[in-house]
Every structure is written in structure tokens, then in C-alpha cells.
């Protein structure tokens, strides 16, 4: 475990995008995103799909899997932030890329992006990235050095986004849906005319 999350080996397989907002009603958020609830689950979820769940006072909407990640859009996260802060995460384990961003009042406050497709590298920070993310990166860089540096078969730096997102929201795409800790989980579908 590096920084509280799993080690990332090449081509693990998760592809997802999710956004989280708090202080807003579920139906309002889903209406703005043009989604509708089509089912409710009260057990762990292991199937890829389009879901919403409450994690503490956050509402998380996730497109899990290649067929669903395009349903959760960065531009919609920015628009949704007109009423409250929105955390946005996009990850692709196959390409070893991520983006983690915070939006408020329709604008990006900060973002962290990473492209490890050619091997371990440094993430790009934009805006006022919180000190907690920078501290976590320092810990992950130490773990990477212990594992053999940039040439290692493991990429600890890639774990920055999901680990820091977990600190912010309490949600982690590769753990929370299957944990059974956050039920009900609502199955979603796009409304017609979207």
C-alpha cells in the first residue's frame, strides 16, 4: 500500500470518470446532468455502469467502465459548480492517465493531471493545488524511489489522484462501490434528448 492505496501495475483495467458535489439534492443534481434513476441497489456493486451514491454529505455520480465514462463530463462538472464545489476525477488505468480537479462558481480552482503512458513521470499541477496533495505526492515519490524509481514495474505516482480524492470526498472508484458501505447505490441512465 502506498499512501493508503494500492500499488499500480501497468494495465490494471479501471476506466472511469466521476464527480462529487455536496449540499445539493440528488434529484436536482441528476436533473442538471440529465440523468434519471432506473434502479436502486442495496448491496456491493462490481458491474461497470452509470451510478450515483451518497458518501457522507457528498453525492457522487460515476461512469464506471469504457462504455460509461463518457457520460460524466468535465464541462458538466464545471457547470454544476455554479451552486457548490465539485470534485472531478477521470482515470484510465490502461493509458495510466488521470485528471483530478476542483471547480467552484463555474471555474476550475485547481487541477492535477498525469500521463504515465510512457512510464513514471511527474504530475502537472495547475492553480492553487492544496498542500495535502503536495504532501501526498512527496510520500508517493519516496515509495517510487524504494520500488526502483521510474524504471520500476509499479507506478506509485499514479495513485495520487484516487488517494487524494478519497481524502477529499471519502470515495474511491476502485474500492467504494464494492465495499457495501454506501447504499443505496442508484443505477442511472441518460434522459432522452440528452
Order of alpha helices (4+ residues) and beta strands (2+ residues): beta-alpha-beta-beta-beta-alpha-beta-beta-beta-beta-alpha-alpha-beta
